[in-house]
Amino acid sequence: MVIVLVIVAVAAVGYYLGTRPAATSTSSTKSSTTTTVTTTTSTSTNQTTSLETNTNSTAAIQAQIQAFEQDFANRNPAELVTLYTSDAVETWTGNAGAEAGVATGTANIQLLYDATIGKTTSVTVTYSNVTYNVLSASLINTTDSILIAGHSTVLGNFNSTIDGEQQWTNQGGKWLIQSEVWNYLSLKAQNHVGATVFPQWGLELSGNPPSLSQEHVLEWNLAPYLAGIIYASIGILAVYGLWWGVRKPKK
């Protein structure tokens, strides 16, 4: 009887072991979980790299803004235009008086800066509240507040507050201004002449030579008459010389 019970017990254990599921499915589950974690880690790495790239880009643009401030204070238009693309567009609007206008290309932008800074004995430009809108790896928009202050031989002490917008593009690893808008909110000057900080620019935009500032208006208006008097005098002298040659008695 005991032998029969032992045989039945052994048979039951064998049947249980023979019908138990294989362990391969557990290994498959673990493999699937590992793949998901790797994908998540990869996405996290890409996000981190993007943030680092944006930080480096905004830092580079901040350095360019500081270079602009320095070149402006040094009254160096030739260096200022190196911060713009060759086809950049510069627009001044708002309470800019005769300064309001658009300049396209670095040649025209340099001409305008030559005219605007030319009559200042000292000038500073300060950017503040700069915000960055990253559009792509090579395109970033900025908005800022700008203060210009200084002294002009025409207007005396002056200052202006401006809302600025810039579009920066990365060319060959260097961030440059593709387009810029200065919206003048206020413009104050010690001497109110032409309602403009930089009268040369206003003259340039109206088709007159930028050197024709307020102190040269009289000379400019009188120049044609003076030239006429000079040419007339030369003509009279020439006629008199011919007449004298004809009247001179022959020996």
C-alpha positions in Angstrom: 0.0 0.0 0.0 2.8 2.4 0.9 4.6 1.6 -2.4 1.5 2.5 -4.4 1.2 5.9 -2.7 4.9 6.7 -3.4 4.4 5.8 -7.1 1.3 8.0 -7.3 3.1 11.0 -5.6 6.1 10.7 -8.0 3.8 10.6 -11.0 2.0 13.7 -9.8 5.3 15.7 -9.4 6.5 14.6 -12.9 3.2 15.7 -14.4 3.4 19.1 -12.8 7.0 19.7 -13.9 6.2 18.5 -17.5 3.3 20.9 -17.9 4.9 24.1 -16.4 5.4 27.0 -19.0 8.9 27.7 -20.3 10.9 30.7 -19.0 11.7 32.2 -22.4 8.7 34.7 -22.3 10.2 36.3 -19.1 13.4 37.0 -21.0 11.5 38.5 -23.9 9.7 40.9 -21.5 12.9 42.1 -20.0 14.4 42.8 -23.5 11.4 44.9 -24.5 11.6 47.0 -21.3 15.3 47.7 -21.9 14.6 49.0 -25.5 12.0 51.5 -24.2 14.4 52.9 -21.6 17.1 53.3 -24.3 14.7 55.2 -26.5 13.7 57.5 -23.7 17.4 58.1 -22.8 18.2 59.0 -26.4 15.3 61.5 -26.5 16.5 63.1 -23.3 20.0 63.4 -24.7 18.7 65.2 -27.8 16.8 67.7 -25.7 19.9 68.4 -23.6 22.0 68.9 -26.7 19.4 71.3 -28.1 19.3 73.4 -24.9 23.1 73.6 -24.8 23.1 74.7 -28.5 20.5 77.4 -27.8 22.5 78.6 -24.8 25.7 78.9 -26.8 23.9 80.7 -29.6 22.3 83.3 -27.3 25.6 83.8 -25.6 27.2 84.5 -29.0 24.5 87.0 -29.9 25.0 88.8 -26.6 28.7 89.1 -27.4 27.8 90.6 -30.8 25.4 93.1 -29.1 28.3 94.2 -26.8 30.5 94.6 -29.8 27.9 96.8 -31.4 27.7 99.0 -28.3 31.5 99.4 -28.3 31.7 100.2 -32.0 28.9 102.7 -31.7 30.6 104.4 -28.8 33.8 104.5 -30.8 31.9 106.1 -33.7 33.2 103.4 -36.0 30.6 102.7 -38.8 33.1 100.5 -40.7 33.2 98.0 -37.8 29.4 98.4 -37.1 28.5 97.0 -40.5 30.6 93.9 -40.0 27.8 92.8 -37.6 25.3 92.8 -40.5 24.7 90.5 -43.4 25.6 91.9 -46.8 21.8 92.3 -47.7 20.7 93.4 -44.2 17.7 95.8 -43.9 17.8 98.6 -41.3 14.6 100.4 -40.5 14.0 103.4 -38.2 10.4 104.4 -37.4 8.4 106.2 -34.8 9.4 109.6 -33.4 12.6 109.6 -35.4 11.9 112.8 -37.2 13.9 113.2 -40.4 15.8 110.0 -39.5 12.9 107.8 -40.3 13.8 105.6 -43.3 15.0 102.3 -44.6 18.6 101.3 -45.6 19.3 98.1 -47.5 22.8 96.5 -47.7 25.9 97.2 -45.7 27.1 100.0 -48.1 23.9 102.0 -47.4 23.9 101.1 -43.7 27.5 102.3 -43.3 26.6 105.6 -45.2 23.7 106.2 -42.7 25.9 105.5 -39.7 28.6 107.7 -41.1 26.0 110.5 -41.3 24.3 109.8 -37.9 27.5 109.5 -35.8 29.5 112.1 -37.7 28.3 115.1 -35.8 28.6 113.7 -32.4 31.5 114.4 -30.1 30.4 111.6 -27.8 27.6 108.9 -28.0 26.6 105.7 -26.3 24.0 103.0 -27.1 22.8 100.6 -24.4 20.7 97.5 -24.9 18.6 96.1 -22.1 15.7 93.7 -21.5 17.0 91.5 -24.4 14.7 88.5 -25.1 15.5 85.6 -27.4 13.1 83.7 -29.7 14.9 80.7 -31.1 13.3 79.8 -34.4 15.9 77.3 -35.6 19.5 76.4 -35.2 20.4 79.3 -37.6 17.7 81.9 -37.0 17.0 83.8 -33.7 14.8 86.8 -33.2 15.5 89.3 -30.4 13.6 92.2 -28.9 15.1 94.8 -26.6 15.1 98.3 -25.1 17.7 100.7 -26.5 18.9 104.0 -25.0 21.1 106.4 -27.1 22.7 109.3 -25.4 25.4 111.7 -26.3 26.4 115.2 -27.4 26.1 116.7 -30.9 27.7 119.8 -32.3 24.3 120.7 -33.7 21.8 119.7 -31.0 24.0 119.7 -27.9 23.0 117.0 -25.4 20.5 114.5 -26.6 18.9 111.1 -25.7 16.5 108.7 -27.3 14.6 105.7 -26.1 13.9 102.9 -28.6 12.1 99.6 -28.9 14.4 97.4 -31.0 13.8 94.1 -32.9 16.5 92.1 -34.6 16.6 89.0 -36.7 19.9 87.1 -36.4 21.1 84.5 -38.8 24.1 82.2 -38.4 26.5 82.5 -41.4 29.6 80.4 -41.3 29.4 80.0 -37.5 29.0 83.8 -36.9 25.7 85.4 -35.8 24.9 88.5 -37.9 21.9 90.9 -38.1 19.7 90.1 -41.1 17.1 92.8 -40.3 16.7 95.4 -37.6 13.9 97.8 -36.7 14.4 100.7 -34.3 11.1 102.2 -33.2 11.8 105.6 -31.5 9.5 106.1 -28.5 11.1 109.5 -27.6 13.7 111.8 -28.8 15.0 114.8 -26.7 17.6 117.3 -27.6 19.1 120.4 -25.9 18.8 122.4 -29.2 15.8 121.8 -31.4 17.1 121.9 -34.9 15.2 119.9 -37.5 13.7 117.7 -34.8 16.4 115.1 -35.4 19.4 113.9 -33.5 21.4 113.4 -36.7 20.4 116.1 -39.3 22.9 114.6 -41.8 20.8 111.5 -42.1 17.7 113.4 -42.8 19.4 115.3 -45.6 20.8 112.1 -47.0 17.3 110.6 -47.1 15.9 113.7 -48.9 18.6 113.4 -51.6 21.0 116.1 -50.3 24.6 115.6 -49.3 24.9 114.3 -45.7 27.5 117.0 -45.0 24.8 119.7 -45.5 24.0 120.1 -41.8 22.4 123.2 -40.4 25.5 125.3 -40.3 26.1 124.8 -44.0 22.6 125.7 -45.3 23.6 129.3 -46.1 26.7 128.3 -48.0 24.8 125.7 -50.0 22.1 128.2 -51.0 24.6 130.9 -52.0 27.0 128.6 -53.8 25.3 128.9 -57.2 25.2 132.7 -57.1 28.8 132.9 -56.1 29.8 130.5 -58.8 27.9 132.6 -61.4 29.7 135.8 -60.2 33.1 134.2 -60.5 32.4 132.8 -64.0 31.0 136.2 -65.2 34.0 138.0 -63.9 36.3 135.6 -65.8 34.2 136.1 -68.9 34.4 139.9 -68.6 38.2 139.8 -68.1 38.6 137.6 -71.2 36.5 139.9 -73.4 38.4 143.0 -72.1 41.7 141.3 -72.9 40.6 140.7 -76.5 39.3 144.2 -76.8 42.6 145.6 -75.5 44.6 143.5 -77.9 42.6 144.8 -80.8 42.8 148.5 -79.7 46.5 148.4 -79.0 48.3 150.6 -81.6 50.7 148.8 -83.9 54.3 150.0 -84.1 
